[in-house]
């Protein structure tokens, strides 16, 4: 997505790191670059607003449940794989072998 106008910070960079911005997980200098970009680029501002609304809705509907630490680590590991462009394996590589579910007779 791009508005077709030149910006100091490219639209693709903004959209690739949008969730980091929404979650306040980036340096202040990058936040300032993103805020400037949103002032200049209405398509990115619209995408930001949509993602912010979805995040608020999810928090309102699901924000009262505690997420187990291992589940959070598994989800974040999968997100990192996707962001890096690596193929996601058919088997779950985010679960350590000693914590994989075990069944009687060795069958899953």
Buried (B, 14 or more C-beta within 10 A) or exposed (E): EBBEEEBEBEBEBBBEBBBBBBEEEBEEEBBEBBEEBBEBBEBBBEBBEEBEEEBEEEEEEEEEEEEEEEEEEBEEBBEEBEEEEEEEEEEEEBBEEEEEEEEEEEEE
